Amino acid sequence: MNTLAIGLVLASAEMEPRLFDLDLQLISDSVLMIIAVFALFLIASHLLFNPVRNMMQNRQNRIQNELDSAANDMENARALKEEYEAKLKDIDKEAEIILSEARKKALANENKIVADAKEEAARIIERANVEAELEKNKAADEVKREMVVLASMLAGKVVNAAIDTTVQDSLIDETLKEIGEGTWLS
């Protein structure tokens, strides 16, 4: 029994599980497993991870470009807004300048119209003076004609009366004095 007991003790010692069952087969399997996992990782990295990384990098670049473009657009919009605000401020000044120029033109036109009216009035007055002078001369001529008619009537009366020449001379002198010598001479 002793042999049997020793055999059982030895068998039970060999069958007893160890904490780490490190034998050569386990180590070789572990090394092959690590190499296989590393090879699968390299293949997966090359076939799957790199395209995904490239896609993500392209997406990131596109988003960055869009952000830069949006920032540039915002800056341009801000510059345009400032430009338009400056123009709006200047519009009041430009409107005032335009209005003042229009007032100056209107004043110049008014002065021209007044000057033209004064020239026209002066021409009308001059024409009226010339016409008045003509009428005055016409009236003087008419008075002279009437004096000639009166003188001829007087002469007719004198001839009819058969008065002597001294009486005729006195009548003519008397008539001329009544009419006035200045009227006859002018």
Short mmCIF file of the C-alpha atoms (twelve columns), coordinates in Angstrom:
data_MODEL
# 
_entry.id   MODEL 
# 
loop_
_atom_site.group_PDB 
_atom_site.id 
_atom_site.type_symbol 
_atom_site.label_atom_id 
_atom_site.label_alt_id 
_atom_site.label_comp_id 
_atom_site.label_asym_id 
_atom_site.label_seq_id 
_atom_site.Cartn_x 
_atom_site.Cartn_y 
_atom_site.Cartn_z 
_atom_site.pdbx_PDB_model_num 
ATOM 1   C CA . MET A 1   0.000   0.000   0.000   1 
ATOM 2   C CA . ASN A 2   2.780   2.115   0.462   1 
ATOM 3   C CA . THR A 3   3.646   2.028   -3.125  1 
ATOM 4   C CA . LEU A 4   0.186   2.765   -4.027  1 
ATOM 5   C CA . ALA A 5   0.111   5.628   -1.622  1 
ATOM 6   C CA . ILE A 6   3.362   6.980   -2.931  1 
ATOM 7   C CA . GLY A 7   2.088   6.652   -6.474  1 
ATOM 8   C CA . LEU A 8   -1.079  8.479   -5.552  1 
ATOM 9   C CA . VAL A 9   0.863   11.202  -3.838  1 
ATOM 10  C CA . LEU A 10  3.085   11.596  -6.882  1 
ATOM 11  C CA . ALA A 11  0.136   11.561  -9.239  1 
ATOM 12  C CA . SER A 12  -1.714  14.039  -7.151  1 
ATOM 13  C CA . ALA A 13  1.369   16.242  -7.081  1 
ATOM 14  C CA . GLU A 14  1.608   16.168  -10.853 1 
ATOM 15  C CA . MET A 15  -2.087  16.850  -11.264 1 
ATOM 16  C CA . GLU A 16  -2.159  19.697  -8.895  1 
ATOM 17  C CA . PRO A 17  -2.689  22.943  -10.769 1 
ATOM 18  C CA . ARG A 18  0.060   25.497  -10.644 1 
ATOM 19  C CA . LEU A 19  -0.477  29.181  -10.365 1 
ATOM 20  C CA . PHE A 20  1.047   29.900  -13.803 1 
ATOM 21  C CA . ASP A 21  1.207   26.848  -15.955 1 
ATOM 22  C CA . LEU A 22  4.222   28.080  -17.897 1 
ATOM 23  C CA . ASP A 23  5.404   25.411  -20.157 1 
ATOM 24  C CA . LEU A 24  7.065   25.667  -23.496 1 
ATOM 25  C CA . GLN A 25  3.837   25.152  -25.462 1 
ATOM 26  C CA . LEU A 26  2.098   28.038  -23.682 1 
ATOM 27  C CA . ILE A 27  4.990   30.423  -24.262 1 
ATOM 28  C CA . SER A 28  5.225   29.520  -27.958 1 
ATOM 29  C CA . ASP A 29  1.436   29.902  -28.379 1 
ATOM 30  C CA . SER A 30  1.563   33.256  -26.608 1 
ATOM 31  C CA . VAL A 31  4.405   34.535  -28.815 1 
ATOM 32  C CA . LEU A 32  2.602   33.354  -31.975 1 
ATOM 33  C CA . MET A 33  -0.608  35.009  -30.742 1 
ATOM 34  C CA . ILE A 34  1.207   38.315  -30.111 1 
ATOM 35  C CA . ILE A 35  2.809   38.193  -33.580 1 
ATOM 36  C CA . ALA A 36  -0.558  37.364  -35.178 1 
ATOM 37  C CA . VAL A 37  -2.288  40.243  -33.324 1 
ATOM 38  C CA . PHE A 38  0.517   42.624  -34.320 1 
ATOM 39  C CA . ALA A 39  0.292   41.489  -37.954 1 
ATOM 40  C CA . LEU A 40  -3.501  41.900  -37.895 1 
ATOM 41  C CA . PHE A 41  -3.059  45.365  -36.366 1 
ATOM 42  C CA . LEU A 42  -0.618  46.373  -39.141 1 
ATOM 43  C CA . ILE A 43  -2.927  45.027  -41.841 1 
ATOM 44  C CA . ALA A 44  -5.993  46.667  -40.245 1 
ATOM 45  C CA . SER A 45  -4.034  49.870  -39.809 1 
ATOM 46  C CA . HIS A 46  -3.027  49.867  -43.441 1 
ATOM 47  C CA . LEU A 47  -6.407  48.826  -44.839 1 
ATOM 48  C CA . LEU A 48  -8.819  50.472  -42.374 1 
ATOM 49  C CA . PHE A 49  -7.203  52.997  -40.070 1 
ATOM 50  C CA . ASN A 50  -5.178  54.924  -42.674 1 
ATOM 51  C CA . PRO A 51  -8.185  55.611  -44.967 1 
ATOM 52  C CA . VAL A 52  -10.229 56.620  -41.940 1 
ATOM 53  C CA . ARG A 53  -7.394  58.862  -40.747 1 
ATOM 54  C CA . ASN A 54  -7.085  60.366  -44.241 1 
ATOM 55  C CA . MET A 55  -10.841 60.903  -44.411 1 
ATOM 56  C CA . MET A 56  -10.825 62.527  -40.975 1 
ATOM 57  C CA . GLN A 57  -7.838  64.721  -41.925 1 
ATOM 58  C CA . ASN A 58  -9.566  65.795  -45.159 1 
ATOM 59  C CA . ARG A 59  -12.742 66.561  -43.232 1 
ATOM 60  C CA . GLN A 60  -10.782 68.519  -40.660 1 
ATOM 61  C CA . ASN A 61  -9.012  70.485  -43.447 1 
ATOM 62  C CA . ARG A 62  -12.331 71.190  -45.187 1 
ATOM 63  C CA . ILE A 63  -13.906 72.378  -41.945 1 
ATOM 64  C CA . GLN A 64  -10.870 74.558  -41.215 1 
ATOM 65  C CA . ASN A 65  -11.054 76.046  -44.725 1 
ATOM 66  C CA . GLU A 66  -14.758 76.743  -44.260 1 
ATOM 67  C CA . LEU A 67  -14.055 78.379  -40.906 1 
ATOM 68  C CA . ASP A 68  -11.294 80.504  -42.449 1 
ATOM 69  C CA . SER A 69  -13.588 81.417  -45.342 1 
ATOM 70  C CA . ALA A 70  -16.356 82.315  -42.915 1 
ATOM 71  C CA . ALA A 71  -13.925 84.436  -40.888 1 
ATOM 72  C CA . ASN A 72  -12.795 86.216  -44.087 1 
ATOM 73  C CA . ASP A 73  -16.415 86.739  -45.120 1 
ATOM 74  C CA . MET A 74  -17.211 88.143  -41.694 1 
ATOM 75  C CA . GLU A 75  -14.218 90.486  -41.925 1 
ATOM 76  C CA . ASN A 76  -15.265 91.597  -45.415 1 
ATOM 77  C CA . ALA A 77  -18.836 92.098  -44.217 1 
ATOM 78  C CA . ARG A 78  -17.582 94.139  -41.271 1 
ATOM 79  C CA . ALA A 79  -15.430 96.259  -43.591 1 
ATOM 80  C CA . LEU A 80  -18.372 96.788  -45.958 1 
ATOM 81  C CA . LYS A 81  -20.607 97.697  -43.058 1 
ATOM 82  C CA . GLU A 82  -18.087 100.265 -41.829 1 
ATOM 83  C CA . GLU A 83  -17.722 101.621 -45.358 1 
ATOM 84  C CA . TYR A 84  -21.498 101.943 -45.766 1 
ATOM 85  C CA . GLU A 85  -21.838 103.567 -42.360 1 
ATOM 86  C CA . ALA A 86  -19.139 106.062 -43.332 1 
ATOM 87  C CA . LYS A 87  -20.960 106.701 -46.614 1 
ATOM 88  C CA . LEU A 88  -24.227 107.192 -44.735 1 
ATOM 89  C CA . LYS A 89  -22.509 109.770 -42.547 1 
ATOM 90  C CA . ASP A 90  -21.095 111.456 -45.636 1 
ATOM 91  C CA . ILE A 91  -24.469 111.401 -47.429 1 
ATOM 92  C CA . ASP A 92  -25.762 114.171 -45.186 1 
ATOM 93  C CA . LYS A 93  -22.698 116.260 -46.006 1 
ATOM 94  C CA . GLU A 94  -23.037 115.492 -49.717 1 
ATOM 95  C CA . ALA A 95  -26.736 116.357 -49.626 1 
ATOM 96  C CA . GLU A 96  -25.915 119.670 -47.932 1 
ATOM 97  C CA . ILE A 97  -23.235 120.375 -50.551 1 
ATOM 98  C CA . ILE A 98  -25.670 119.571 -53.368 1 
ATOM 99  C CA . LEU A 99  -28.349 121.759 -51.804 1 
ATOM 100 C CA . SER A 100 -25.911 124.645 -51.314 1 
ATOM 101 C CA . GLU A 101 -24.781 124.326 -54.945 1 
ATOM 102 C CA . ALA A 102 -28.423 124.315 -56.042 1 
ATOM 103 C CA . ARG A 103 -29.048 127.427 -53.933 1 
ATOM 104 C CA . LYS A 104 -26.025 129.130 -55.493 1 
ATOM 105 C CA . LYS A 105 -27.252 128.248 -58.985 1 
ATOM 106 C CA . ALA A 106 -30.753 129.470 -58.134 1 
ATOM 107 C CA . LEU A 107 -29.332 132.722 -56.754 1 
ATOM 108 C CA . ALA A 108 -27.191 133.150 -59.868 1 
ATOM 109 C CA . ASN A 109 -30.249 132.486 -62.056 1 
ATOM 110 C CA . GLU A 110 -32.264 134.945 -59.987 1 
ATOM 111 C CA . ASN A 111 -29.553 137.598 -60.350 1 
ATOM 112 C CA . LYS A 112 -29.373 136.941 -64.095 1 
ATOM 113 C CA . ILE A 113 -33.161 137.181 -64.434 1 
ATOM 114 C CA . VAL A 114 -33.189 140.422 -62.420 1 
ATOM 115 C CA . ALA A 115 -30.338 141.831 -64.523 1 
ATOM 116 C CA . ASP A 116 -32.130 140.840 -67.729 1 
ATOM 117 C CA . ALA A 117 -35.348 142.407 -66.428 1 
ATOM 118 C CA . LYS A 118 -33.471 145.624 -65.559 1 
ATOM 119 C CA . GLU A 119 -31.922 145.695 -69.042 1 
ATOM 120 C CA . GLU A 120 -35.333 145.119 -70.603 1 
ATOM 121 C CA . ALA A 121 -36.849 147.863 -68.424 1 
ATOM 122 C CA . ALA A 122 -34.030 150.217 -69.416 1 
ATOM 123 C CA . ARG A 123 -34.656 149.418 -73.104 1 
ATOM 124 C CA . ILE A 124 -38.400 149.991 -72.631 1 
ATOM 125 C CA . ILE A 125 -37.762 153.294 -70.857 1 
ATOM 126 C CA . GLU A 126 -35.304 154.345 -73.559 1 
ATOM 127 C CA . ARG A 127 -37.796 153.357 -76.259 1 
ATOM 128 C CA . ALA A 128 -40.523 155.276 -74.394 1 
ATOM 129 C CA . ASN A 129 -38.234 158.315 -74.161 1 
ATOM 130 C CA . VAL A 130 -37.472 158.068 -77.874 1 
ATOM 131 C CA . GLU A 131 -41.185 157.720 -78.648 1 
ATOM 132 C CA . ALA A 132 -41.976 160.647 -76.329 1 
ATOM 133 C CA . GLU A 133 -39.323 162.723 -78.109 1 
ATOM 134 C CA . LEU A 134 -40.801 161.705 -81.455 1 
ATOM 135 C CA . GLU A 135 -44.292 162.624 -80.236 1 
ATOM 136 C CA . LYS A 136 -42.954 165.933 -78.916 1 
ATOM 137 C CA . ASN A 137 -41.313 166.645 -82.277 1 
ATOM 138 C CA . LYS A 138 -44.506 165.565 -84.033 1 
ATOM 139 C CA . ALA A 139 -46.557 167.876 -81.818 1 
ATOM 140 C CA . ALA A 140 -44.085 170.699 -82.463 1 
ATOM 141 C CA . ASP A 141 -44.355 170.057 -86.209 1 
ATOM 142 C CA . GLU A 142 -48.131 170.080 -85.892 1 
ATOM 143 C CA . VAL A 143 -48.006 173.371 -84.007 1 
ATOM 144 C CA . LYS A 144 -45.769 174.774 -86.743 1 
ATOM 145 C CA . ARG A 145 -48.251 173.590 -89.383 1 
ATOM 146 C CA . GLU A 146 -51.076 175.189 -87.466 1 
ATOM 147 C CA . MET A 147 -49.080 178.409 -87.270 1 
ATOM 148 C CA . VAL A 148 -48.528 178.259 -90.996 1 
ATOM 149 C CA . VAL A 149 -52.252 177.690 -91.473 1 
ATOM 150 C CA . LEU A 150 -53.010 180.562 -89.116 1 
ATOM 151 C CA . ALA A 151 -50.515 182.737 -90.888 1 
ATOM 152 C CA . SER A 152 -52.028 181.895 -94.252 1 
ATOM 153 C CA . MET A 153 -55.507 182.569 -92.876 1 
ATOM 154 C CA . LEU A 154 -54.260 185.814 -91.481 1 
ATOM 155 C CA . ALA A 155 -52.717 186.635 -94.798 1 
ATOM 156 C CA . GLY A 156 -56.011 185.822 -96.460 1 
ATOM 157 C CA . LYS A 157 -57.806 188.142 -94.095 1 
ATOM 158 C CA . VAL A 158 -55.253 190.822 -94.689 1 
ATOM 159 C CA . VAL A 159 -55.621 190.512 -98.419 1 
ATOM 160 C CA . ASN A 160 -59.367 190.510 -98.099 1 
ATOM 161 C CA . ALA A 161 -59.370 193.550 -95.942 1 
ATOM 162 C CA . ALA A 162 -57.018 195.310 -98.295 1 
ATOM 163 C CA . ILE A 163 -55.185 196.840 -95.538 1 
ATOM 164 C CA . ASP A 164 -52.012 198.633 -96.082 1 
ATOM 165 C CA . THR A 165 -48.664 197.072 -95.338 1 
ATOM 166 C CA . THR A 166 -48.124 198.806 -92.060 1 
ATOM 167 C CA . VAL A 167 -51.321 197.331 -90.720 1 
ATOM 168 C CA . GLN A 168 -50.286 193.910 -92.090 1 
ATOM 169 C CA . ASP A 169 -46.913 194.068 -90.381 1 
ATOM 170 C CA . SER A 170 -48.461 195.060 -87.109 1 
ATOM 171 C CA . LEU A 171 -50.957 192.151 -87.337 1 
ATOM 172 C CA . ILE A 172 -48.194 189.626 -88.117 1 
ATOM 173 C CA . ASP A 173 -46.071 190.943 -85.264 1 
ATOM 174 C CA . GLU A 174 -48.992 190.777 -82.928 1 
ATOM 175 C CA . THR A 175 -49.789 187.179 -83.943 1 
ATOM 176 C CA . LEU A 176 -46.193 186.105 -83.532 1 
ATOM 177 C CA . LYS A 177 -46.055 187.615 -80.088 1 
ATOM 178 C CA . GLU A 178 -49.180 185.722 -79.106 1 
ATOM 179 C CA . ILE A 179 -47.812 182.407 -80.379 1 
ATOM 180 C CA . GLY A 180 -44.305 183.014 -79.115 1 
ATOM 181 C CA . GLU A 181 -41.090 183.355 -81.046 1 
ATOM 182 C CA . GLY A 182 -39.512 180.256 -79.405 1 
ATOM 183 C CA . THR A 183 -42.194 178.011 -80.795 1 
ATOM 184 C CA . TRP A 184 -41.785 179.320 -84.309 1 
ATOM 185 C CA . LEU A 185 -37.965 179.141 -84.255 1 
ATOM 186 C CA . SER A 186 -37.658 175.658 -82.835 1 
# 
